[in-house]
């Protein structure tokens, strides 16, 4: 596993637009901080959820080049093609997601200390972020094979989580008390389950042609 992660991190250097990716990460982080910390009242938990969405993006923006490399014709024709597409891509995304998750948890706890995150929302926000990242991991394994279908499923999942936040914000889920430790463990479980599903999908779909609608314009021009 460690070897696969190291190889995946090396592949990220071959991004066709690394500077643009880093600029996008900075922009998403800035939006995430604003939405998570400035909208701290219980009634604004929906906006805090959007902040978590923005803060969850860096790990997946960094790793977006890995599926592109793994789905190239050269890799697919290799005996190790299946290994690259499943093991390298999925394990690296999980590794980056866990690091991103730990940073966000630290930010939420810091926000609690300096009174920028409501204490009773802390566990729920942490769990929501883990669930969101689990969905991201599954989406990443499908997007390069069926962009329209995977994006549609992602939108449905995101809307489902958003409706859940509306219910929580309005008090309909007041009985749902989630502590910080429960939120952390639940979030990690969501990411692990998402990775298992993503791994299975990668193994199942690895010979399917790459969907060019999922590619950046610069990459399309080179293929």
N, C-alpha and C positions, 0 to 999 in steps of 0.2 A: 504493500500500500504506500509506504513512504517513497519508494522509487517512482511509483506512478504520479504521486503528488509533485515530486521534484521535476519530473518530465513535463507535467502540465504547466507548472510555473515557468519553465523555460520557454514553452510554446507561446506564452502571453507576450513575449518580446517581439513576436512576429506580427503584431497587430498592424493592419494597413493604415490605421489612423490613431496611433497611440496618444499623440498630443490632444486630439479631439476627445478621446475617451477620458483622459485625465481631467480635461476642462469640464466635461459633462459630470464627472464624479464630484468635482468641487462645487458645481452648481446644485446638484442633488443634495449634497451634504448641507449646503447653506439653507436650502428650502426646508430640509428635514429638521434642522435645528430651530428654525423660526416656527414651524408648525408644531413641533413637539413641546417646546419650552414656552412660547409666548401665549399659546392657547391651553392654559393649564387647568382651567376650571372643569368640573365634572361635565358640565353641559357642552363643553367643546372637545370631548373625547374623540368625536369623529374627525376633527381637524388634527388631533394628535395621532390618530391612526394614519392619516395621510402623511404625517411627518415620518412615521415608521416606514411607510412605503418608500419615501425618498431615501431614508437612511439605509434601507436594505439593498438599494441599487448598486453601490460600489462593488460588492463581491461579484455580482453577475456581469457588470460592465467589464471588469478586469478579465473575467474568465470567458467572455463571449468569443474570443478568437479560438479557443480550444476546439469546440465542435467544428468550426470552419476548417481548421487544420486536419482534424480527424476524418472529416467527410470528403477530403480531397480524393481524386482518383488514384493518386499514388498510394495513399494509406489503404484505401479500400481494396486495391489489388494485392496488397501485402498479406502474408499469412498472419500478421499481427494486427490487421485492420480491426477485427472484432475487439481485440484487447485494448487498442487505442481508444476506440469510440465509447466503450463501456467503462473500463477501469480507469483510464487516464482522465477522461472528461468528467465523469461522475464523482470520483474521489477528490479531484482537485476542486470542483465546485463545492462539495461538502466541506472541505477544509477551509476554503475562503469564506463560506457562509458561517461556519462556526466562529471564525475570527471576527467577522463582521457582527455576529450576534453578541459575542462577548463585549465588544466595544459599545454596542447599543445598550446592553444591560448596564455597563458602567456609566453611560450617559444618563440613563433613567435613574439610577441610584444617586448620581451626583445632582440631578434635578430635584430629587426628593430632599436631599440635604440642604440645598439652597432654596427650597420651597418653590420650585418651578414645575414639579410634578406632584399631583395629589397622591397622598400615601395609599389611599384605598384603590387607586387605579393602577398602581405599580405592577402588581402581579398580572393583572389582565392585559396591560400593554406589553409586558414581556412575552406572555403566551401568544398574543396576537402577532407579534413580530416573528416568533418561531414558526407559527402556522403559515404566515405569509411567505417566509423563506422556503418552507417545504413545498409550497405551491410553485414558487419560482424555480426550484430545482427540477420539479417534474416538467414544467413548461420548457425549460432550457433543453431537456432531452428530446422534446417533441418538435420544437419550433423549426429546426433545420430540416425536418422531414415532412412536415405538414403545417405550414405557417397559419393558414386560415383556420383549420380545425383546432390547433393548439391555442391560438390566440382567442378563439371563441370560448374554449373551455376555461381559459385563464380569466377572461372577463366575467364569465358566469361565477367562477369561484370567488373572484374579487368582490363582485356584487353581493354574494352570499355573506362574505365576511363583513361587508359594509352594513348590510341589513342587521347582522348580529350586533354590530357596534351601535346602531340606532336603537335596538331593543335594550342593550345594556345602558346606553345613555339616558333612555327614557324611564329606566327603573323596572322594566319588565323582567330583567334578569337579576333583580336585586338579591335573589336567593343564591346566586352564583358567586361565592366568595373564593377568590383565588389569591393565595399567599405568594410571596416572592419566590420561594423555593419551588412551589408547585408550578408557577409560571415558567421558571427556568427549565425544570425537568420536562414539563409538558412541551415546551418549545423545542428542546433537543430531540424529544421523541418524534415530534412532527417532522423535523428535518431528516431524521434517520429513516422514517417511513417513506418520506418523499424521495430519499436517495435510493431506497430499495425499489420503489416503483420506477424511478428514472433509469436505474440499472437494467431492470427487466425490459423496459421500452427500448433502451439503446441496443440491447442484445437482439431484440425482435426486429427492429427497424434499420439495422446498420447497413444492409445492402440496398435499401431504398434510395433512389436518386435524391440529391439535395435540392430542397425547394429554394430557388433563387429569390423568391419574395422575402426570404428571411435574411438575405445578405445586404450588407451596406453597398452603396452605389460604387464606391471605389473598388470593392472586391468583385462586383459583377463585371466591371469593365476589364478585369484581368482574367476572367474565365471565359 
